[in-house]
Amino acid sequence: MKHLVLISAVMALAINAFSADDNEKEFKEQLASLRDSYASSINMAMEDAMEGDPAGWFKARNEGLDADWDDLEFEPPTLSLFSIEEIPYGFKISGSNHDFQLNAEVFVWTRNTDIQYTITYLDGTNEAAKAIAKEVFQNERSDYPSKCAKGAVTCYNGKSTFGELKKKGKKKKK
């Protein structure tokens, strides 16, 4: 009887370990699906804007174009773990899967043609989810070493633009 209890306990631990790995894998895969589909939309918009003019993407973003999902022709993937909301130049994502609780805003910007991510974690996000989000939305080292102003939506050859965001920051004089 002791052996049966011991075997049952070992099997229960193995099943829990297996499902914890599955939960993490599913969480990561769904975040990656969102990242990839948004990046694909930005890449297509960038190609269209740069047709014949390498600075075309910067010019378009500076004029406030390609700021929202409609402009980018972005349709978020259906994700069972997350709800996704549009924010200027990115998305807000909320969801959980057992040990992983994420509530964050992902600001997506470009440095020349490199896509970059700035994540702002909101209340309710735990450390396990932060670690996965950092891994999925990891910025690659840019081939373009030029500086970029903090909060810029696009940088090109050392120049930064805030696109639609620059209008929100201006205050009327009284």
Phi, psi and chi 1 to 4 in degrees:
 res  aa     phi    psi   chi1   chi2   chi3   chi4
   1 MET       -  -38.7 -174.4   68.5  169.3      -
   2 LYS   -61.2  -38.7  -73.7 -177.4 -177.3  179.6
   3 HIS   -65.4  -38.0  -66.6  -53.7      -      -
   4 LEU   -64.3  -42.5 -175.4   56.9      -      -
   5 VAL   -65.5  -43.0  170.4      -      -      -
   6 LEU   -63.8  -44.4 -177.3   60.6      -      -
   7 ILE   -63.2  -41.9  -69.4  171.6      -      -
   8 SER   -62.7  -41.4  -64.6      -      -      -
   9 ALA   -65.3  -43.2      -      -      -      -
  10 VAL   -63.5  -42.0  168.8      -      -      -
  11 MET   -65.4  -40.2  -73.5  178.8   61.9      -
  12 ALA   -63.3  -41.4      -      -      -      -
  13 LEU   -63.7  -42.1  -74.4  172.8      -      -
  14 ALA   -64.2  -41.4      -      -      -      -
  15 ILE   -65.2  -43.0  -71.2  170.3      -      -
  16 ASN   -63.9  -41.1  -77.6  -20.4      -      -
  17 ALA   -64.4  -41.8      -      -      -      -
  18 PHE   -64.3  -44.5  179.0   73.0      -      -
  19 SER   -72.5  -28.3   66.1      -      -      -
  20 ALA   -64.5  -42.1      -      -      -      -
  21 ASP   -63.9  -40.9  -72.1  -16.1      -      -
  22 ASP   -63.8  -40.7  -74.3  -12.0      -      -
  23 ASN   -63.0  -45.0  -66.6  -24.2      -      -
  24 GLU   -63.8  -43.3 -179.2  177.4  -11.3      -
  25 LYS   -62.3  -44.4 -177.8  178.8  177.5 -174.0
  26 GLU   -64.8  -42.2 -177.3  179.5   21.0      -
  27 PHE   -58.7  -49.0 -166.1   83.3      -      -
  28 LYS   -65.8  -42.2 -169.1 -179.4  -65.6 -175.8
  29 GLU   -63.9  -39.4  -75.1  174.5   -8.1      -
  30 GLN   -70.0  -38.8  -71.9 -163.2   15.8      -
  31 LEU   -62.6  -41.9  -75.7  177.5      -      -
  32 ALA   -65.2  -36.3      -      -      -      -
  33 SER   -62.2  -43.5  173.5      -      -      -
  34 LEU   -64.0  -47.5  175.8   58.2      -      -
  35 ARG   -56.8  -48.4  176.8 -154.4   58.7 -147.9
  36 ASP   -65.7  -40.3  -66.4  -12.6      -      -
  37 SER   -71.3  -36.2   48.3      -      -      -
  38 TYR   -67.7  -43.1 -162.0   86.5      -      -
  39 ALA   -61.9  -38.5      -      -      -      -
  40 SER   -61.9  -42.7  176.8      -      -      -
  41 SER   -64.2  -41.8  -67.8      -      -      -
  42 ILE   -65.5  -43.0  -75.2 -164.5      -      -
  43 ASN   -60.7  -41.1  -78.6  -33.4      -      -
  44 MET   -66.0  -42.5  -71.8 -171.6  -61.6      -
  45 ALA   -64.4  -38.6      -      -      -      -
  46 MET   -64.1  -44.6 -152.2 -179.4  -50.1      -
  47 GLU   -61.0  -44.2  -74.1  175.7   21.5      -
  48 ASP   -61.4  -44.5  -70.4  -14.0      -      -
  49 ALA   -69.8  -30.0      -      -      -      -
  50 MET   -92.7    3.9  -69.3 -170.3  -46.2      -
  51 GLU   -56.0  108.9 -166.7  171.6  -60.8      -
  52 GLY    81.7   -7.0      -      -      -      -
  53 ASP  -146.4  105.1 -178.2    6.2      -      -
  54 PRO   -57.4  -24.6  -18.5   26.5      -      -
  55 ALA   -89.2    1.1      -      -      -      -
  56 GLY   -57.8  -38.3      -      -      -      -
  57 TRP   -65.0  -44.8  176.6 -114.4      -      -
  58 PHE   -60.4  -45.3 -179.6   84.9      -      -
  59 LYS   -61.3  -44.3  -68.8  173.8 -174.5  174.1
  60 ALA   -62.5  -46.2      -      -      -      -
  61 ARG   -67.1  -36.3  -63.0  -78.0  -93.7 -156.1
  62 ASN   -62.8  -32.0 -168.9   45.8      -      -
  63 GLU   -83.4    1.0  -66.6  170.0    8.5      -
  64 GLY    87.8    9.3      -      -      -      -
  65 LEU   -81.9  161.0  -57.0  175.5      -      -
  66 ASP    56.3   39.9  -61.5  -47.0      -      -
  67 ALA   -96.7  -23.2      -      -      -      -
  68 ASP  -126.3  175.3   61.6   31.0      -      -
  69 TRP   -63.2  -36.9  -68.9    3.1      -      -
  70 ASP   -63.1  -45.7  -74.4  -21.4      -      -
  71 ASP   -58.9  -39.4  -68.5  -13.5      -      -
  72 LEU   -84.3   -6.1  -65.5  172.7      -      -
  73 GLU    54.6   42.9  -62.4  179.0   16.0      -
  74 PHE   -93.8  126.7  171.9   67.2      -      -
  75 GLU  -118.7  111.1 -176.4   67.4   36.7      -
  76 PRO   -62.6  144.5   14.9  -19.9      -      -
  77 PRO   -68.4  156.6   24.7  -31.5      -      -
  78 THR   -79.4  119.4  -58.1      -      -      -
  79 LEU  -121.5  128.2  -56.2  174.6      -      -
  80 SER   -74.6  -24.1   62.0      -      -      -
  81 LEU   -94.1  -18.0  -60.8  178.2      -      -
  82 PHE  -129.0  150.4  -60.4  103.0      -      -
  83 SER  -107.3  144.0   63.5      -      -      -
  84 ILE  -127.2  133.0  -52.8  158.6      -      -
  85 GLU  -125.4  148.2  -64.4  174.9   38.5      -
  86 GLU   -78.0  136.2 -179.4  176.0    9.8      -
  87 ILE  -131.0  160.0   61.5  169.5      -      -
  88 PRO   -56.7  127.0  -24.0   33.7      -      -
  89 TYR    61.8   36.2  -57.9   99.3      -      -
  90 GLY   166.3 -145.6      -      -      -      -
  91 PHE  -157.8  155.8   46.9   87.6      -      -
  92 LYS  -106.3  134.3  179.0 -179.3  177.2 -171.3
  93 ILE  -128.7  134.1 -176.3  164.0      -      -
  94 SER  -136.6  137.5  -56.9      -      -      -
  95 GLY   169.8  173.7      -      -      -      -
  96 SER  -151.0  160.4   63.8      -      -      -
  97 ASN  -152.5   96.0 -168.2   12.2      -      -
  98 HIS    54.4 -100.2  -61.5  -81.2      -      -
  99 ASP   -82.8   -1.3  -65.0  -26.0      -      -
 100 PHE  -117.0  121.4  -52.1   99.1      -      -
 101 GLN  -127.7  114.1 -178.5   78.9   28.3      -
 102 LEU  -123.0  132.4 -178.6   64.3      -      -
 103 ASN  -143.0  104.9 -174.6   20.2      -      -
 104 ALA  -151.2  158.6      -      -      -      -
 105 GLU  -109.4  132.6  -69.4 -179.2  -14.5      -
 106 VAL  -114.5  111.4 -179.6      -      -      -
 107 PHE   -91.9  124.0  177.5   69.2      -      -
 108 VAL  -111.8  120.6 -174.8      -      -      -
 109 TRP  -132.7  169.5   54.4  -75.4      -      -
 110 THR  -126.8  146.0   58.8      -      -      -
 111 ARG  -118.2  108.6  174.2  177.8  -80.4  142.8
 112 ASN    53.2 -109.0  -72.3   12.2      -      -
 113 THR  -110.9    7.7   56.6      -      -      -
 114 ASP   -87.0  131.1  -68.3  -20.0      -      -
 115 ILE   -86.9  131.9  -63.3  172.6      -      -
 116 GLN  -125.5  156.5  -54.0  -72.5  -58.5      -
 117 TYR  -129.4  138.0  -54.4   94.4      -      -
 118 THR  -122.8  119.5  -58.3      -      -      -
 119 ILE  -103.8  130.5  -55.0  169.7      -      -
 120 THR  -113.5  114.5  -57.3      -      -      -
 121 TYR   -83.4  134.7  -62.3  103.7      -      -
 122 LEU  -105.2  173.1  -53.3  172.8      -      -
 123 ASP   -53.0  141.1  -71.5  -17.2      -      -
 124 GLY    98.2   -7.1      -      -      -      -
 125 THR   -83.3  131.7  -60.0      -      -      -
 126 ASN  -100.8  168.8   64.9   18.2      -      -
 127 GLU   -62.8  -36.3  -68.9  -58.1  -43.1      -
 128 ALA   -62.8  -41.7      -      -      -      -
 129 ALA   -69.7  -38.2      -      -      -      -
 130 LYS   -59.5  -42.7  -76.5 -178.5 -176.4  179.3
 131 ALA   -61.5  -42.1      -      -      -      -
 132 ILE   -69.7  -44.4  -69.1  174.9      -      -
 133 ALA   -60.4  -42.2      -      -      -      -
 134 LYS   -60.8  -38.8  -75.5  177.9 -171.7  174.0
 135 GLU   -68.2  -45.5  179.9 -178.0  -23.2      -
 136 VAL   -70.1  -43.4  169.8      -      -      -
 137 PHE   -99.2   37.5  -66.0  104.7      -      -
 138 GLN   -73.2  132.3 -178.0  175.0   23.4      -
 139 ASN   -80.6  129.9  -66.9  -37.1      -      -
 140 GLU   -76.8  152.5  -65.9 -178.4   14.7      -
 141 ARG   -63.5  125.1 -174.9  173.1  173.2   98.1
 142 SER   -74.0  142.7 -179.9      -      -      -
 143 ASP   -77.0   -8.5  -68.7  -24.6      -      -
 144 TYR  -111.4   99.1  -53.1  100.4      -      -
 145 PRO   -75.3   -0.4   28.7  -34.2      -      -
 146 SER   -61.9  148.7   59.9      -      -      -
 147 LYS   -70.9  155.0  -61.2 -126.8  178.6 -145.1
 148 CYS  -135.6  132.1 -150.5      -      -      -
 149 ALA   -65.2  140.9      -      -      -      -
 150 LYS   -61.7  128.8 -175.6  176.4 -178.8  170.1
 151 GLY    89.2   -1.3      -      -      -      -
 152 ALA   -67.6  148.5      -      -      -      -
 153 VAL   -89.4  -25.1  -62.8      -      -      -
 154 THR  -153.4  142.7  -64.0      -      -      -
 155 CYS  -128.1  140.8  -59.0      -      -      -
 156 TYR  -145.7  121.1 -179.9   73.7      -      -
 157 ASN    48.8   44.8  -72.0  -16.2      -      -
 158 GLY    85.9   -4.7      -      -      -      -
 159 LYS   -99.4  145.8  -64.2  178.7 -174.3  174.5
 160 SER  -120.8  147.3  -59.2      -      -      -
 161 THR  -132.6  148.8 -177.3      -      -      -
 162 PHE  -105.6    2.8  -65.0   88.6      -      -
 163 GLY    49.2 -130.5      -      -      -      -
 164 GLU   -62.6  -26.0  -79.5  -69.8  -49.6      -
 165 LEU   -67.5  -26.8  -59.8  177.1      -      -
 166 LYS   -66.1  -29.0   66.4 -175.6  170.3 -171.7
 167 LYS   -70.7  -33.8  -66.1  178.0 -176.3  176.0
 168 LYS   -73.2  -25.7  -66.4  178.2 -178.2  175.0
 169 GLY   -82.0  -16.1      -      -      -      -
 170 LYS   -80.8  138.0  -68.2 -177.0  178.8  177.2
 171 LYS  -113.3  144.0  -66.5 -176.7  179.6  178.2
 172 LYS   -76.9  141.1  -68.3 -178.1 -179.7  179.0
 173 LYS   -79.9  142.3  -66.5 -177.3  179.2  179.4
 174 LYS   -93.9      -  -67.6 -175.7  178.0 -179.7
